[in-house]
Amino acid sequence: MVFFMLFMSLVKGESTTALDVITNFVRVSIGGPLLGLVIGFLVSFWMKKIIRDAVLSVNITFIGAFLCFYIAEFTWVKVSGILSIVCLGLYFSAVGKRKIYPESEHALHNVWASIQYGSETLIFMLTGIVVGISMVGTSTITTLDWIRMFIFWFLMIISRIIMVLTFYPLIIRSGYGITSKELVVLIYGGLRGALGMCLSLFVGVDPDLNIRFRELTVFYMCGMAMLTIVVNGLTCNKLVNYL
């Protein structure tokens, strides 16, 4: 996410010097997690004061997450909203969950599970609408772009192989270990979905970018999500049974 925002600023011409690039990278990569930790501490402190009120507990966690993203993305702070939310979640998972009144835990879990499912579904729907309108109307997508989509899918699997093998020495020394069969499933089972499509929508609706670039970004991201879900997702069960 940090590199995505960094490259977006480069494409738009907002970062023109090496100092601008380094400053933006440090601000986004460090400022985002720090903001998430601060909001996480405040939400946890507030949560500790609530007894036998599941509705208020849900509201506080929702307000904390919303404010965290809003402050990060839409104020002068200008740090990574996603990194802030991730660190807020990590802090709350490690510390904040111990502040939740036991009778409220079930309600919190159900509400946030529904929010997560609804948000992911909405992203898929919005991306499908954007792509559908582009395909029906005048589009810059050509037959060659469709061929390249399958090539990119293959290269994406290759890059995942490289990534997993690069971290393999660390994985086997982490205390959990991994077998060769699990390694194959880990590589083949890498699906693309909501986060990548959300980032592609950032590009697809940005009027400052070239229309061809915007359409290709959304088209290829949707293609990767479709191919990994349809091909990798539907055949992974047979791979696991075979192994």
N, C-alpha and C positions, 0 to 999 in steps of 0.2 A: 504493500500500500504506500509506503514511504517513497519507494522508487517510482511508483506510478505517478504520484503527485509531483515528484521532482521532474520527471520527463515531460509531464503535461506543462509545467511552467517553462521548460526549455522550448517546447513546440510553440507555445504562445509568445515567446520572446520576453517573458517576465524575468528570467534569469539569464543574463548575458555574459557574466564574468565568472571565473573560478571561485571568487570570494562569495558571490551571490549563491552559487550552487552549494558550496560548503555550508554557508549560513542557513539556507533553507533546509538542508538535510539535517543538520544538528537540531534546529528548532523543532522540526516536525517529529523526528525520531525520538528526541528526549523530552520535549515539551508535552507531547501527547500522553505518554505513560505517566509523567508526573501529575498531569491534570487528573487522569483516571484514578491515581492513588489518593489524591486529595479528596475528590468527590466520594470515593469508596470509603474513606475514613469518616466523612461527614454523614453519609447514609448509614454506616454501621453504628455510629454514635447515636443517631436518631432512632434507629431500629431498636437499640437497647432499652429505650424509654417506653416502648409499646408493650402492653400486656393484654392478651385476649382480644385482639382486634385485627383479624385477618385482612379486612378491607383496607384499613389504614396501612398495614404492612405492605400490601400490594401497591398501593398508591405511592408510597415513599420510594420503593425500588423503581417504579416506573418513572416518577419525577426525576430521580437521581440519574437514571440512564438518559432520559431526554435532555436534561440540562447539561450533562456531560458532553453529549454530541453537539448540542446547540452552541455552547461556549467555545468548543474546539473549532467548529467549522464556520460559524456565522458572526463571530465577534472579532475584535482586534487581536485576540490571542493567536488565531490562524495556525493551529497545529492539526495533527491527524485525528479526526473524529473516531475513526475505526480503532486506531491504537489506544485512544483514551477509553473507549468502551471495553476493549479487550482487557486492559489493565484494571479497569473498574470491576469487571467480572472475576478476574483472577484474585484480586484483593478480597472481594466479597466471598468467593469460594473458600479462601484460606482463612479469613478472619471474620467477615461479616455474618456468615451462616451460623456462627455460634451465638450471635446476638438475637437470632430469630426465636420468638416464642414457639415452643414445640407444636402447639395446636394450630399455628399459622403456616407451618411448612408445607402441608399438603395443598393448601389454597394457592400459595406462591408458586409451587411447582406446576400446578394445572394452568394457572393464568399465563405464566411465562412460556409454557409449552405451546399454548394456543397462539400467543403472540408470535412466537418463532415460526410456527407452521404457517400462519396467515401471512406473515411478511415474506417468507420464501415463495409462497404461492403467488403473491402479488407481483414479486419481481419477475417470475416466469411469465405471468400474464402480460405485464407491461412490455417486456422484451418481445414476446410473441406479437403483440399489437404493433410495436414499432417496426419489426421485421416484416410483418404482414402488409402494412401500409407501403413500405418501401418496395416490396416485391410486386404488389398490385399496381402501384403508380410507376412513374419514370424512375428507373434504378440504374446505377452505374455497374451493377454486378453482372459479370459476363460468364460464359461457359468455362473459361480458363480459371476464373475465381473459384468455381465449384471444384475443379480438378485440384487446385492448390489447397482447398480445404481438407481433402483427404490426405494430401502430402503433409500438411501441417499436423494433422492428427497423428500420423505415423511418427513424425519428428518429435511430437510432444511425448509420446511413449518412450522414445529414445532418450530424451532429456530427463525423463523421470528415472530411467534406468541409471543414468549417470549420477543423478542426485542421490538415489538410494544407496548405490555402491560407494559414493563418496563418504556418506555418513555411516556406512556399514561397520567400520571398526569401532565407532563410538557406540552404536546400537548394541553390539555384542558384549561391550564392557559396561553397559548401563545397569546390569543386574537382572535384566529381563531376558536378554539374549534373543536370538531369532534363528529359526531353521531355514534351510535352503528352500523348502516348500512355502514357508511363510513369506520368504523374500519374493518369490514369484507372484504370490497373491498381492503382496504390498505394491508391487510395480504395476500389475495388470489392473488392480482394483481402484486406481486413482481416477475418480469421477470429477467432472467439472460442473459447477452449478451456479448457485445464487450469488456468491461473492464476485466471481468473474463476470457474470452477466450484469451485476450492479455497476461494476467499474466500466463495462462497455457502454452502459446507458449514460454514464457521465460524459463519455466522448460523443455518443450518438446525438445528444440533445444540446451540445455546446455550439452555438452559432459562430464562435470565433475560429472554428476549425474547418478545414476543407471538406466539402460534402462527400467527395470520394473517400477520403480518409475515414470520415464518420461512418459511412455505410459499410466499408470493409471491416472496421473494428467490430461493429455489432454483428455483422454477418459471420465473421470467422469465430467469434466467441460463441454465438448460438450454435454454429456448426460443431465446435468442440464439445459443447454441453450435450448436444443431440447424439453425436457419435459415441461419446464415452458412456452415456446412459443406455443407448440402444444396443451398442455392440459390446462394450466392456461389461456394463451392468447386467445385461440379459444372459451373457455367456459365462460370467464369473462363477455361478453356481456349478456349472458343468466342469469348469477348471478345478474348483475345489474338490469335487467328487473324484475327478481323475487323479489328482495328486494324492 
